């Protein structure tokens, strides 16, 4: 009846597609599911600090209004407070420089999420400008890993990952330039995929982000939810600089399609030469054995490329991208970048980026393209390369201080 409240243990048992199916079958209402999500946020977020703003006022109109009829219709959702934004809603990017800024427009991806029936119920935390592998920004404070609150959930999409792992919502928006979807997914035990450049639109604000490194998608508890979201969002946004071929069939179909015998390479040797924790090595070796038992062809192998020039080029691209982003935000917010509104590492990166010439930037892009060509032949031999996501298990809060 109308007074019934969905119990949190009922709500948390389902992924996004599962909740949407309950709503579609009339077993629960969209408002009942949204209320359960808000209840979960209210109960869990004070300890985790993953959600920096929630929208409980959106519950009342869900059943009276007409939610779009996509596969995820009525499924609760959160957006990371970075890149994506909603018209008329606060958008701060984890930075005091943007504190209180209100977005003037929807991003193309926000429109697509809404059109598939996802119900956005709030914003999740991010490090300042997504520039750290943990979420401990000065503006919002640290976000905690729900499996162990003394540990980091990873970054930069750690707020979204902590919220999904804690069962506040089944799906949350995330983005990834240098691991920002994959690292939190690894730290929180979730599904995290970084799609190919051009798969999801960055319009209308951006054509590409950080030289093409940064890509939009989600973190989820199930592979099928990740696939269903990508089905709903993939494709050219009109005027996008990179347009790639659409998938041969829906990603959701791929989840249940036998891939056949795959050639899978694995390595636990990092290109940087850094030490890898025994737990990370063991996880890869165990997975390799499982894949071999499933009938796939497993080889210990890795592509080779020039690591140091790649790292130097990436530093140029990240610093110039950060400088352009900071200047754009400062102009929109009417503030001047400085030590009172930027964390130390962001301010240093901003200042370094301002010193890069146009010729220096193009040289860095050329080096990255050379790395692409060094790696590409490897994937004519193998279907998959498996590595640890992180060099170590989740680290303690306070170990990475971006300020």
KAMO-V461857 format. One record per backbone hydrogen bond with DSSP energy under -0.5 kcal/mol. CO is the residue of the C=O (numbers start at 1). NH is the residue of the N-H. E is the energy in kcal/mol with one decimal. If there is no record, write none. Layout:
# KAMO-V461857
co->[CO;CO]
nh->[NH;NH]
e->[E;E]
This chain:
# KAMO-V461857
co->[1;7;7;8;10;11;15;16;17;18;19;20;21;22;22;23;29;30;31;32;33;34;35;36;37;38;39;40;41;44;44;45;48;50;50;53;55;56;59;61;65;70;72;75;76;77;78;79;80;81;82;85;86;89;92;93;94;95;96;98;101;101;103;107;108;109;110;111;112;113;114;116;117;118;119;121;122;123;123;124;125;127;128;133;134;135;137;141;143;145;148;148;150;151;156;157;158;159;160;161;162;163;163;164;170;171;172;174;176;179;180;181;182;183;184;185;185;190;191;193;196;199;202;203;203;208;209;209;210;215;217;218;219;220;222;223;224;225;226;227;228;229;230;250;250;251;252;253;254;256;260;262;262;263;263;263;264;265;266;268;270;277;278;279;280;281;282;283;284;285;286;287;288;289;290;291;292;296;297;299;299;305;306;307;308;309;310;311;312;313;314;315;316;317;318;319;320;321;322;323;324;325;326;327;328;329;330;330;338;338;341;343;344;345;346;347;348;349;350;351;352;353;357;358;359;360;361;362;363;364;365;366;367;368;369;370;371;372;373;375;375;376;377;377;378;378;384;386;391;395;396;399;400;402]
nh->[4;10;11;12;13;14;19;20;21;22;23;24;25;27;28;26;33;34;35;36;37;38;39;40;41;42;43;44;45;47;48;49;144;52;125;123;58;59;62;65;67;73;75;119;171;121;173;124;82;93;84;107;89;103;95;129;139;98;99;101;91;103;88;111;112;113;114;115;116;118;117;72;74;120;77;55;79;52;53;81;159;130;131;155;136;143;141;137;153;148;145;151;397;145;159;161;162;163;164;165;166;168;169;167;221;78;219;217;215;183;157;185;186;187;188;189;190;192;220;195;199;235;206;108;109;207;212;214;213;176;174;193;172;191;226;227;228;229;230;231;232;233;234;253;254;255;256;256;257;258;262;264;297;265;383;384;299;386;301;270;273;281;282;283;284;285;286;287;288;289;290;291;292;293;294;296;295;298;264;266;301;307;310;311;312;313;314;315;316;317;318;319;320;321;322;323;324;325;326;327;328;329;330;331;332;333;334;335;341;342;97;347;348;349;350;351;352;353;354;355;355;356;361;362;363;364;365;366;367;368;369;370;371;372;373;374;375;376;377;378;379;379;380;381;381;382;265;267;277;152;399;401;402;345]
e->[-1.5;-0.5;-2.7;-2.8;-1.0;-1.4;-2.3;-2.3;-1.9;-1.8;-2.2;-2.7;-2.2;-2.1;-1.0;-1.3;-1.9;-2.4;-2.4;-1.8;-1.9;-2.4;-2.7;-2.3;-2.5;-2.9;-2.1;-2.7;-2.5;-0.9;-1.5;-3.5;-2.6;-0.6;-2.5;-2.5;-1.7;-1.5;-1.7;-2.4;-0.8;-1.7;-2.4;-2.6;-0.6;-3.0;-2.9;-2.4;-2.4;-0.6;-2.4;-1.7;-1.9;-2.6;-2.1;-2.8;-0.5;-0.9;-1.0;-2.6;-3.0;-0.5;-3.2;-1.9;-1.9;-2.5;-2.2;-2.4;-1.3;-1.5;-1.6;-0.9;-2.8;-0.7;-2.0;-2.2;-2.4;-1.9;-1.2;-1.9;-1.0;-2.7;-1.7;-0.5;-0.8;-2.7;-2.5;-0.6;-0.5;-0.9;-0.6;-2.3;-2.2;-2.1;-0.5;-2.2;-2.6;-2.0;-2.2;-2.9;-1.9;-2.5;-0.8;-1.3;-0.8;-0.7;-2.6;-2.8;-2.2;-3.5;-1.7;-1.8;-2.2;-2.6;-2.0;-0.9;-2.7;-0.6;-1.9;-0.7;-2.1;-2.7;-1.8;-2.7;-0.5;-0.5;-0.9;-1.9;-1.9;-2.5;-2.9;-0.7;-1.9;-2.8;-1.5;-2.3;-2.5;-2.4;-2.0;-2.2;-1.5;-1.6;-2.4;-0.8;-1.3;-1.2;-0.5;-0.9;-1.1;-0.5;-0.6;-0.7;-2.5;-0.5;-2.6;-1.6;-2.3;-2.9;-1.2;-0.6;-0.9;-1.9;-2.8;-2.1;-1.6;-2.4;-2.6;-1.9;-2.6;-2.0;-2.1;-2.7;-2.0;-2.2;-1.5;-2.1;-1.6;-0.7;-3.1;-2.1;-0.9;-1.1;-1.6;-2.6;-2.5;-2.5;-2.6;-2.1;-1.6;-2.3;-3.0;-2.3;-2.3;-2.3;-2.4;-2.3;-2.4;-2.1;-3.0;-2.3;-2.0;-2.6;-2.8;-2.3;-2.2;-2.7;-1.2;-2.0;-1.7;-1.4;-1.0;-2.8;-2.3;-2.2;-2.9;-2.5;-2.2;-2.7;-1.7;-0.5;-1.2;-1.1;-2.2;-2.3;-2.1;-1.7;-2.1;-2.1;-1.8;-2.0;-2.2;-1.8;-1.8;-2.1;-1.7;-1.6;-2.1;-2.5;-0.6;-1.5;-0.7;-1.3;-1.8;-0.5;-1.2;-1.4;-2.8;-2.0;-3.3;-3.1;-1.8;-0.7;-0.7;-2.2]
